[in-house]
């Protein structure tokens, strides 16, 4: 009996063992195979190259260059402290002690493989390889490369990392087109031995990475460079807080140049204050001042409410409106002034006359038709727009002050596009930075897009001639002559807007601007020059206007445009 019980127990144990073996060898077979492969198969993600960003002539604005990740094998490296010190002196001579300590800590880990340092140049890689240290190796990656450093920084944006360490484009073109520029990652699976080293005859699988799309811009490299050089020198000359210039092609909306100063180096953006990352041409709003007068005047001309020679019957002196006194900028008045001279002499009381002819309903509708209060849809990530207050909240004083560009906020991009309506014969164009997207061997062209027709071609001819008169007879005429441009017909308007501070306007802090186009009869370009808080002179006629004419002179030469007179 006792023997029988032992035999049954023995049989039961054998059955349990058999069941256990069946579980591991049959049921769990696939899972165990996967686990085993994970232990000796190394999977590496290979980053797909980011697409290039090119000027209109094909020269490079943003590309990629190889960088190297240094790794170590702690179980192979013998003199870890010595190795750490040698490598650190190559990587960072000025901070070698700190780098050496970081490498020592990593090599002290009980691991087969550990990353020691990222983003090494080919020169540093070669110097480390010359040490011939067993247990050190490199993985190849790519990093964004901006050949022209700070050129077009706010236009481009930069490459940073998201919360999980993935490379992401921020701001400008890099941010807006991040999905198109970003490459598709590949995979390498390789069999390794117990020390973590590749087995040359072992399993190997590779899925090649795919490059991102290339972008060809409308930005003309020569125009961009001349704008950047002139802007930088002028910001310093006029002791301005900052400055911006944007040049567009009126009939297509293509952006030919866009520059701001101060700028930064997108390749080392971490070394600059975050305030300079945003592109103020699309991301900041300002009160346009007198440049807005040509827009309001065009509204009334388009509705045939007045003509160039219509006389103002309220312009003999300051105007009292709802407890506010409206004056001209120089406190001079002309009871017999016509509409052309209202623009030429930038007469605020004359613009109040125009706004009363329009009335709130029409003026509010036109403001929206010109695209103010809405984003322009330009292909830059950080574009913003201030909203236009609901019409029911507008008072008589609001209608009056907005007619001469105070109490209404716009972006520089909105302003230059609105003047582009006049230059193009009445078309409101969608502005475009990118001209073509190159996808493999194919090219997709970005076509011009008309967003509306706020005014007629006939109205644009009238307001254009008024703007030509403003240049030739207004406050900026001296600077046109000084630039030697007497033979060219240029349409333009100066603007000087006081900056609102804590509920009032600071008389000594202004936004000085000049917007115009040329040649007036058949415009090749529309340009806006804007300075924040210039101190050599607070007026647009003495700061922005000279810059405009100096750049225009170079553009006439570059485009081989002869004088018309």
Secondary structure, DSSP 8 states (H G I E B T S, - for coil): -HHHHHHHHHHHHHHHHHHHHHIIIIITHHHHHHHHHHHHEEEEEE------EE-TTS-EEEEEEEEEEEEE-TTT-S-HHHHHHHHHHHH-GGGHHHHHHHHHHHHTSS-S-EEEEEEE-HHHHHHHHTT--TTEEEEEEEEEE-TTTTTTHHHH-EEEE-TTS-EEEESHHHHHTHHHHS-B-EEEEEEB-TTS-B-TTS-EEEE--B---EEEES--HHHHHHHHHHHHHHHHHTT-SEEEEEEE-TTT-BEEEEEEES---GGGGGGS-GGGTS-HHHH-EEE-GGGGHHHHHHHHHHTTS--TT-B-SS-SS-EEETTEEE--TTS---TT-BHHHHHHTT-HHHHHHHHHHHHHHHHHHHHHHTTTTS----S-TT--------GGG--HHHHHHHTTT-S-EEEHHHHHHHHHHHHTTS-EE--BSEEEEEETTEEEE----EEE--S-HHHHHHHHHHHHHHHHHSTTHHHHHHTT-TTS-EEEEEEEEEEEETTEEEEEEEEEEEEEEESTTS-SEEEEEEEES-SS-S-GGGTHHHHHHHHHHHHHHHTT-----
